[in-house]
Amino acid sequence: MTYCTGILVDQGLVMIGDTRTNAGLDNVSTFRKLHVFTTPGERVLMLASAGNLSVSQSVVSLLAEGVPNPETGDPDRLEEAPTLFKAAQLIGRAIRHVRAIDGPGFDAAGVSFDVSFLFGGQIRGGPMRLYMVYAAGNFIECGQDAPFLQIGEHKYGKPILDRAVKFSADLYDALKIGLISMDSTMRSNLGVGLPIDIAVLRRDALEPEVVHRIEAGEPYFHDLRERWSAALRAAHMAIPRPPYGLRKN
């Protein structure tokens, strides 16, 4: 399993993804799931994946090499897409292309063709956008009313984002909240774990401000986890006990 989230605020975009993948309790590995494609001054594209690792790796490789254009036969590459919308469409085409090739084998083996992507960034002259692309190749776009998207094991981290993330939030507050969301997921699901890849893109900068991997034992993330646990304990202790069942005089 995995957990990835993208947070789009007024100042920019934050993407976070874990690296754990497993095929059973005794086969746990680490693979990068957050990819950043940069042409400084021209475009920054961020792509995070969840689901079957063989499918997601095939899609990412196909996007780099080029997805066959059904009209011209020429390869269409992610880094050459003219707009973010066209790039999201290309990711959908790549998923369907991989399904057409590998889908029958998955069906014969009784394995689900399970994959999803978060895709965001900015191309010079266009707006910053964030999409979620599904296994069917269709996609939705993030909006200001709910300025985040999640894929993978999202249920444990969603309450944090629902309560704390606003479109007006500071860019690095959004990163902090996203990391708290990741910590909550890691504590409740062993299928999600360190290292964690993060990327931060400021609006109109067209070059990543942060591309970083958080390894086990990193002081800031360790401190964040401890402080969040302590804050939750203090918060629930400060709330009055429920009056239900108390004997009234």
Secondary structure, DSSP 8 states (H G I E B T S, - for coil): --EEEEEEETTEEEEEEE-EEESSTT-EEE---EEEEEETTTEEEEEEEEE-HHHHHHHHHHHHH-EE-TTT--EE-GGG-SSHHHHHHHHHHHHHHHHHHHHHHHHHHT----EEEEEEEEETTS--EEEEE-TTS-EEE--SSS-EEEEES-TTTHHHHHHH--TTS-HHHHHHHHHHHHHHHHHH-TTS-S-EEEEEEETTT-S-SEEEEE-TT-HHHHHHHHHHHHHHHHHHHHS----TT----
